[in-house]
Amino acid sequence: MAFKQDESKLVSIFIQTLLYGVYVATFSLTHWVLVHRRTAGETIKRTMMGISLTMFVLATMHIGVNFARVFMAFIKYRDEPGGPAVFFDQLSEFTQIFGTAIYVAQTLVGDAVVLLRCYIVWERRWYVAGFPLILLLGSTASGIGILYTFARVTPHAQIFAIELQNWIVSFFSLTLATNLICTALVASRVWYINRSSKLFSNKSLTPVVLLVIESGAIYSATLIALLILYKVESWFQYVLLDAISPIVGLVFSMIIIRIGLGIILPNGQTRFSAAQSATLRFHPIDELESRTGSVPSHATREVEPHGAKPSLFVREIPEGLELDAMDIEANHLNKPQSSM
């Protein structure tokens, strides 16, 4: 039996509440990792703290608006002609526009984080991040178009109205493309660094590659399912639409938690056992060139004291993954633990 508007909203608020509860727990653990799992002398990662807090505030606002809409539909409008279903069709109603604005804002924040991560991992090369940036700008324009159309749509027009479909499909498609492309770019870059480091390192970044792919796949799969449900005009799309809000924050928080607690280290190692060996090493230039045929692009030239041969400072954790909390792992592997 097909879902109706009011039925789908009841299911969606239930699913969103469950996911939000999980998100509250992971957000608290994220805060603990960023604040209390720091090494001696390490400053708080303000960028990650700011992003995490922004996502949590937006997710909290979104579920609050949804609860208000459900309350209004089933209490205030229950005796009105058409009942709650008619209320959910009022696209120009304030809570509908406000909730959509929050959703668009959170989506754009998530896309911006993915893009910034890609830009830094690729050593701030604009030609790599240029196309995803254009997609992000397109998503922003589509989100504004959605809000503008909501405000001017004919009364009681459904969400599947033609004047809305172009904007909504464009918004979901562009954010999907942004995440797929940026995830592929980050994963390929880490894979390349991992391959070029194998000859002089016993560490593997394969778990990092898998984590990046996994985080992108969860969100992308949800977006694909949402697009399909919307195009077939299923009211069940409300369930996935409202679930995405906590999912965006969950994916970001779980990356920080898994890295910060050392869960993804290869060969079953934890952060504490791996701390016994350094991941930042010096190698003579002539040795690296003779063994690999080239100098790794992620190595830094250094000169040893007392006239020794110049060497390369090899960073086994690639620069820029701090937006995925990778710097938490790098710092803990190379600094003494502080007492807590």
N, C-alpha and C positions, 0 to 999 in steps of 0.2 A: 504494500500500500504506500502510495506517494505521500511524502511529508507536505503539510501545509505551512503557511508562514508562522502561525502561532506555535504549532507543534515543533517546528525546527528551532525556533528561538528558545523554547524550554530546554530542548536537548543541548543547544549550543551553550547556554548559560551554565548548565551542569558540567559539560566537558571543560569549559573555560575555567570554572571554579576549581576543578580537580587539578588542571595544569597550573593554575595560578598558585595553588597551595604548594605544589612541588617547586615552583619558581621562587616562592618566598624562602623556602629552605635552602635552595641553591644560592640565592642571592646573599643570604646570611653567611653561608659557608665561603662564598666568594670574597665578601668583606673580610672575613677572618683570615683567609689566605693572603690577601693583599696587605693587610695591616699587621698581622701577628706572625706570619711565616717569613718575614723579611730577615735577611742576614744582618750581621753586625755592621752598622753604619750605612745600611741601604735605605734610601728614601722611599716614601710611599709612591707607587705608580699612579700619579694623579690623572694621567690620561685614561687609564683603564678604570680607575675609580669613578671618574666623571661619566664615562660611557655607560658603565654598569648602573650607576645611579639614575642617569637619564632614562635608560630603558626600563628600569623598575618603576619609576614615577609614571611614565607613559602607560605601561601595562596596568598599573593600579588605577589610573584615571579611566582607562578603557573599560575595565571590568566594572568600575563604579557606574559609568554611564550605561552600560548594558543592564545592570541590576535596576537602575532607575527606569529604563525603558520597559523592562519586563513588569515592574511594579505598576507603572502607568497603564500599560496595555491590559493587564489582567485585573486590576483593581479600579482604576479610574474610568477606563473605557469598556469595561466588561458588559455594561448594559446599553452601550451605544449601538446604533444600527451597524451590523457587520462585525461587531465585537473587536477583539484584539487584532485580528487579521487586517482590518482596515487601518488601524493605528500604525502597524508596521509598514503599510504602503504609503504613508505620508512622508515622502522622502525629503520634503522641504521643512519638516518639523525640526526644531532647534537641536534636540538631543541626537537626532539622526545625523545632522551635519556636523555637530561637535564630535560625536563618536567617530565619524569617518575621518575628520581632520586629525584626531589623535592617532588613528590607525595609519594614515598616510605618513604622518610625522615619524612614527616608530619604524615604519618600513624604510623610509629614507635614511634614518639614522643607521639602521642595520646595513643598508647598502653602502653607505659612506664608510663604515668601519671596514667592510670587506675590500672596498676600493683602496683605502689608505693602507691596509695591510699589504695588498698587492704592490702598491707603489713603493713602499719601503723595502719589501723583500727583494724587489727588482732594482735595488740600489738607486731609488728615486729617478728612474728613467721615465720621462713623460711620454715617450712614444709607446711605451708598454701600457701605461694607464690611461692614455688618451681616449681610446675607444670606449672602455667602460665608463669613463667620465661623461662622455656624450650620452651614453645610455642612462646614467644617473640623472643628467639634466632632463632627458626625455621623460623619465619617471616623475620628476618634479613637476614638469609641465602637465603631464597626464593627471597627476593627483590634484593639481589646481583645477584642471578641467572637470574632474569628477565633482568637486565641491561646488563649482560654479553652476554645473548642470543640475545638481541636486536643488540648489536654491531657486532655479528658474523652471524646473520641470512642471508639467501639468499636474493638477491635484489628483491624487490616488493613482498615479502612474507607477507601475511595478518596476522593480530593480532591473528587469530584463528589457526595459524599453529601448528602442533603437537608438535614441539620442544619448543613452547612457552606455550602451554596449561598446561603442568605439573607444570611449575613454577608459572604461574599466578593463577591457581586454588589453588595451595598450599598456596600461599601468602594470598589470600582472605579468605580461609578456616581457616588458622591459626590465622589471626587477628580477625576473627569472633569468633572463639573459645575462644581466650584470653578475648575479651570483654564480652562474655556471662558468662564465668566462674567467672571473677573478679566482674562483676556486681552482680551475685548471691551471692558471698561470702560477699561482702560489705553489701548488703541488708539483708542477713541473720544475720550478726553480729549486725547491728543496730537494727534489730527486736528483737534479744535476749536481748540486753541491755535495750530496751524499755520495754520488758516484765518483766525483773528482777527489773526494777525501779518503776513499777506501784504501788507497795504496799506502797512506801514512797514518791511518787511524783505525782502531779496532771498534769504534763506535758506529752505530747505524742510525740514520734519521728516518728509516722506513716507518716506524710508528708515528712519527710526526706527519709524514705524508698521508698515512691512513687516517689520522685524526682530522687533518684539513679536509680530506675528501668526505669523510663521514659527516662533519659539521655542515658542509655545503649540501650534501645529499639529503639530509633530513628536511631542511627548509625547502629545497628545490622540489622534492617529491610532494610535499604538501601543496606547493604552488601549482604544480602540474595537475594534481587531483582537483584543486579548487577551480582552475581554468576549465577543466572538462565538465565539472558539475555546473558551472555558470553557463557554459555554452549550450548544454542540454536543458537549461532552464529548470534545474532541480533546486528546490528550496533547501535541500540539505547542504547547499553551499554555505549557508549561514553558519553551520557547525564548524567547518574548516576555517571560514573567515575569522570567527572569533577565537579559534584555537591558535591561529598564527601569532596573535599578540604575545602570549606567554612563551610560545615556541622560540621566537626571535631572541628573547632574553635568556631562555634556557640554554640554547646552543652556545651563546657567548659565555655564559657563566660556567657551563660544564667544561669548556676548553681551559679556562683559568684554573678550575678546581683540579682537573686531571693532570695538568702540567705541574701546578703548585704542590700537589701531594705526591708527585713522582709516579703516577699510576701507569703512564704510557712508556716508561723506559724499556728498551729492548732486553731480551734474554731474561725476563723476570726480575730485573733489578729494581730496587726502590731508589729513591733519591738519596737515601742515607748510605746505602751500600755503594752506589756509584760515586759518592763524594770522595771515595778513597783514591780515585784516579782523576787526573786533570784532563779537561777537554780542550784547553787552549795550549798549544804547543809550538815550539820553535823547530824549524827544519832548515838545514843548509840549502841555499838556492841551487847549487850545482847538483846536490843529491836529489832534490825534487825534480829538477829538469831532466836528469838522467833516468829517473824511474818513471816519470809520467810523460815526458816529452814536451811538457809545457808547465807554466806556472798557474796554479788555480786562480781564478778571477776574484775569489773572495779572500785571498791572502793579502797580508799587509807587510811591506818590506821594513825590516828592522836591522840595526847594526849592533853586533855584540861588542862589549867593552874589550880593551887590551888588544886591539888589532885583530880580533877574531874575524872569521869569514862572515859576510852579511847573511842574514837568514830571513825566513818568512814566518810571520806570525799567523798561524792558521786557526781560524775560528770555526770549530766544528758545529756550533749552533749558528745558523746564518743570521746576519743582522736584519732587524726589521720584524722578526716574529714576536717582538715584545707585545704587539697588539693582540697576539694569541697567548700572551703570558709566557712565551718561550724564554724570555730573559729571566724569569723566576728560576727556571731550571738551570740556565747557564750560570747565574750568580751563585746558586746554592752548590753547584758542583765545584766552584772555584774559590769559595770563601768559607771561613770557619763559621759554624753555626753559633748563633747567640743564644744565651740562656733565656728561657721563656718562663 
